[in-house]
Amino acid sequence: MDVKTYAVSFDLPNVSPDVMGIDLEMANSFRSDPSVICMIGIEYYNPDLRQCCASIASITRRSDEKTLVLWLLEQLDQFHQRRPNAKLLSFSGLDNDIRWIRERLDRMKVEAPLVAVLDEMDHVDLKVEFYRRTQNDKISLKRLEEICGIERHSSVTSKKVSYILTDLIRKDHTDAVIPERLHGYLFEDVHHLLLIFDRWPELRLDKHNLPDEEVHMFLESIIRTVNKFIQNNQNRNGYQKDFRSLTNYLNSLRQRMKQVQADQSFENFSLPELPDLKLKHPEFERIRKKHRFLDGIQVIDAETGAYRLRRILFKPQGALAVVRHEGKLLMIRRAESLKRAAGFWGLPGGEVEKGEPSEDCAVRELGEELGLTGAVTRVLGTSASFNGEFELTWVEIEVEDIKGLTPNREEVGDVRWVTPEELRGLEPLIPGALEGFARFLGGEWGKGQPEPDASAED
């Protein structure tokens, strides 16, 4: 077994000396044979020295796994003796590093006194803590590092590490050497756990909250599952009473979904109680699982009373004015002083005011930005704005007197009438605009984007 130690000077005022970060790297994660723990990294912070102290232990033989796991127990026991209030810090979520360790200990029949330290130390899982604060379970360590402003220097990926370790374990001989860059990768992992934990108290995660559109999708999914289950099994003997209860549950859920649409918020939403049925059916087990997940989402923060979801389903509305004349389309370059999409080329348009129809908004914005008046001919459809913030309605407007065009220089930097070919040459064009033009105005307006210059590639 190879053990490497690291010491890095760092000031971490919010990290207690009682905290030890831990991370594992495994082989055979992509194969049918049992996975093997090949590397274990641990790190703690010494506030007296203002120093992070880390140890990375590794093996290259399957038969040495027990030695590696026992090394970890010894490190934890020594740390716990020095720090009776010791806590383990990890980032693993449901695929818990401690669970992996316990599985090995059970299989290896390690004596209880040696295992006791795992029960005596509290466990803080940053992935679980992120979910508790945001209700969002879509987070990776790399993304959490980015949120905390932590730079990763190692270019190795977790998947690459697992492939390399798998290849080494398959050789299963003592002279195999784990590349130094893998030790560096694991050191960064455990070190960054402490860095993230240090910044955790001041971390603002509001914008990473679970989007309400995902909650809406989860609810639609359980409605479909319940409905399908009832339809497929409604003629089975003995299920009638259970199906009446499930039908009531389904109707209640649909009614509450209607109220969500009316309120444009999940703030007053509550999940109806799932009937306690004794059905032994795999499809009903899926329903139970979906219900438990939804029931676990906290829409209102228990401590602050704040609404915890991100309002994406109920996006603010905008309108775009589509004006054509003699085969050409009216485009504007947005003024550099604007808050959104400054300096980009796009269609005239803006935000819909409260109670204002989208068609009226498009006509109004056309007048405010370009001094033109016209009549709505049709609504072409809706799309999301390039950053997903707004839902945009494309409104075609017929303008009789284009000579009245007078740009408002506070909002418009430039104006052009363009053909499809000229449209594709406008730079910078609002991202995703060509897809919208192709969809609503015809393929010729969105196709034929210039190919990247091969000579510009490295």
Steps between C-alpha positions, in 0.01 A plus 500: 500500500631843405428796729575861401459801728442864412504821703363822354497838672148639500276714715157338552329699777167313471645148514522335841804282581240231578419454130671243278429486126491159335475381139540165322605404150402159367586254225264277302219757516427428132518121514278221625756373755499654850646845535821545698598799713846595372557843652384673818570863573455675835572857611449718806578861587740604774402856600812551715725444199243631250575188305305224327648157561412223256583134449435295186530121524482278191525137391543327166396146601148380571630293792624816677157659530456387860837653591388830348167502683665413832745787441202734475350367826833555673518859373144570610561347843814707556320816389201420721723448803650845447163658414213330693243709306642395164282518186547344158452727198426356155321561170317187392124522554314170499804324352664553835874452553435378854256243365772367268737469798238322711431250222869408494515468876196270505642284224843486662344420841701771672451494879247740647743701720689612190180603321357693795675823398270531195197507730659743744583765238224719354485517122449820298429437131522817288288350222224428750541845656471663157174311446368607840563864419377499140284185462711450185682165473673586170843602626855378437813577699640686200189718480509565875863605465396749230220637719753554780756659269752218548736430210588139416852456363483127421377426148419135580133401518343261749414257221858505371629429851272198528615362162868537593450334839302219340784428261752494787287270717459255213879466483493420875875513569717686748716698257202683342514873572208739531584814299581802713230705329238269655636575847481869411141459380389331824688755710307779327174316571552478876662843521210660316255337740653710779507812281130459414414430863685818602288707258177313571353735767512804266409313183195636315322214324163661421555496123578127518169409665295227338316647199122491536478359148676186626249464783228539238663224290520270805130554569405438139707182512322360804162590347591305185627205704188478718269538200685230305494265800124541540430450128718188474360330810144626537347163406703295747299336775536643849649832384178699472508649851870588466439663163223717642749631756764553232248677275414738784871564550543567128203739484623688806847534349362631171282752684795628697704529181228722353529722806877521449441622145248756624732624779809483275680360804548182705500706820158375615532156344483187715526141383189291572555199722574181307257221598664238723425208270633147542561453129801287413560633151825645354311786334343600829846491661605757237204715602604476865857597413393802293261610775769473769736712291239770443394489863861569598525825303470794738338782305509736801816535708422388854729759661443812290156432351643591157383339176773253400430423134627696201216645296587374152168341407330835545739713295451872437364570153657690212396574141693532175385698196554324166484759220575411136508714187580389147660176617713665767474481879532793740784448752644722770829502689417558864663801663813437708335665801222239530508248785407198286677387179678834462664537157332190354295490180139387537138586438332807647314412818488512876334390822122462518345733756255368758163430338629583151438254213819386328377634164449849648847484656663425162319796338591729789868401502521549123376855546722577800818361344454594132211744476302261277129421519336192362232234533540146632453240227562185706676349800776268376571315827706515818861424594727544799744791509865403446569492876169329582378796705199600286234330292486693173200529268586560133245740350489581128411865436418667170637855468362714216738799530857382560625852425392594852789294644674713765722298738498585870875526566458419870385151400622445143860516383440414134220392263511285186262337253659163421456203268544146640864500386566842655329390822752222547782750459388725787741491792447458783158340456298410808575132580232263375345762270560305178311200640205727573511658154510158333209381714270799455607655168615196302817297463674744268524749789685263728703269275836550341685614808867557414726202574781560752831592339713185511815710501393659826493169682801386694 
